[in-house]
Amino acid sequence: MIASERFERAAVLGVAVAEEARRLLKLHVGKGEEGDDGTVLVDVPYPDAAVVTALLDVAAECFGERGDSVEETRQAALETLLQLAGFDEESQLNAGRPGRDGRRT
């Protein structure tokens, strides 16, 4: 396998990981759980919590994230992963996805 194929496969895997993280977080996010600073609390129950933890550990290793604790490292990875997963409306990962009103954008 040539290097370009490996990079392409890694990119596809990265997008898949970001999409799975986004799917799990959206599944468990509730209404009215946003703090004054914009922080959103998401309680992810088992077994999905184990998947999210594994995704964050893989993302932290991939992105080279470091923190003073495992939780800080996972939080840093989550922030980077959410940027990649494109929770903002302008993200390319949102292209072709149903909009908030159920229509495709």
C-alpha atoms as one frame of an Amber mdcrd trajectory, in Angstrom:
protein
   0.000   0.000   0.000   1.408   3.390  -0.977   1.604   6.326   1.432  -1.226
   8.272  -0.201  -3.600   5.313   0.268  -2.628   5.047   3.923  -3.258   8.750
   4.480  -6.597   8.539   2.682  -7.693   5.585   4.807  -6.543   7.361   7.971
  -8.550  10.438   6.983 -11.662   8.332   6.367 -11.191   6.635   9.738 -10.736
  10.019  11.417 -13.968  11.338   9.944 -15.757   8.139  11.003 -14.499   8.534
  14.576 -15.586  12.185  14.648 -19.002  11.295  13.242 -19.515   8.524  15.811
 -18.560  10.874  18.636 -20.976  13.474  17.299 -23.755  10.897  16.938 -23.339
   9.662  20.500 -23.158  13.145  21.983 -26.209  14.353  20.048 -28.103  11.246
  21.147 -27.552  12.054  24.809 -27.527  15.857  24.916 -30.554  17.286  26.693
 -32.274  20.616  26.616 -31.441  23.343  29.113 -28.096  21.870  30.119 -25.973
  24.810  28.955 -23.960  26.756  31.517 -23.567  30.515  31.655 -20.197  30.208
  29.901 -21.656  28.131  27.042 -20.437  24.808  28.433 -22.837  21.972  27.670
 -23.218  19.055  30.069 -23.807  15.723  28.359 -24.445  12.659  30.513 -23.601
   9.615  28.401 -24.720   6.366  30.052 -23.016   2.977  29.757 -22.359   1.326
  27.258 -22.144   4.463  25.078 -19.895   6.081  27.713 -17.301   3.355  27.170
 -17.336   4.056  23.429 -16.985   7.822  23.957 -14.103   7.261  26.389 -12.326
   5.030  23.873 -12.905   7.576  21.093 -11.462  10.359  23.250  -8.410   8.280
  24.161  -7.757   7.498  20.490  -8.303  11.149  19.530  -5.947  12.347  22.293
  -3.231  10.031  21.040  -3.829  11.023  17.418  -3.909  14.770  18.099  -1.024
  14.625  20.584  -3.184  16.164  23.305  -1.688  16.369  26.786  -3.062  17.475
  30.131  -2.270  17.312  33.821  -4.731  14.441  34.207  -6.462  11.848  32.058
  -9.674  13.881  32.240  -7.948  17.085  31.077  -6.368  15.186  28.196  -9.765
  13.767  27.205 -11.356  17.227  27.481  -8.708  18.697  25.181  -9.257  15.833
  22.733 -13.019  16.372  22.915 -12.659  20.040  22.019 -10.508  19.191  19.005
 -12.806  16.322  18.012 -15.883  18.549  18.198 -14.192  21.059  15.923 -13.487
  18.240  13.484 -16.996  16.819  13.851 -18.354  20.244  12.972 -21.021  21.183
  15.453 -20.948  24.582  13.762 -23.182  25.122  10.746 -20.267  25.909   8.414
 -18.475  22.577   8.823 -17.954  20.455   5.739 -19.022  17.447   7.793 -22.517
  18.948   7.913 -22.827  18.991   4.105 -25.669  16.780   2.957 -26.970  16.220
   6.483 -30.524  16.978   7.471 -30.896  20.502   8.792 -32.596  21.422  12.026
 -35.942  21.538  10.271 -35.447  18.016   8.841 -34.615  19.167   5.293 -31.313
  18.413   3.665 -28.994  21.394   3.400
